[in-house]
Amino acid sequence: MADLFSDAWMKNYMEAWNNEPEISDALAKINFSSKIGYGFAGEDTPRGILTVENGKATAAGAYNGEEMNWDLRAKEENWKKWLEKGLGMASLGAAYVGGKLKFKTGDYAAMIKDPRMAGPFVKSFTVMGRVEV
């Protein structure tokens, strides 16, 4: 088992991401490429990073100062709850509005308004839950 967002965990997440067509194939259709950081609220930097090129995760690991397009932060207990139970569109909105999920970098409003991005984003929480912590 690997710690949440550790190098090993992120590599397992990359594999799970690529094995989920509702994420990788859906994002490939819109040529989505991005560097996504994941971490805990209150910390200076994210713990892990996932590089996505045309929908497919091509690199993952511990964060090492890379430029990011997205930097997602939440308290550890919230991450663990979402990984265990998943996150739907309504609960995503509530988490964002309630300040439980923070976007230190990235445009939540633009993403959530585009169903081609919002659906895969929500699905990514389910996929995270498949990675052992």
Helices and strands as residue ranges (DSSP letters): H 7-18, H 24-28, E 34-40, E 48-53, E 56-62, E 70-74, H 76-85, H 89-97, E 102-105, H 108-113, H 115-128
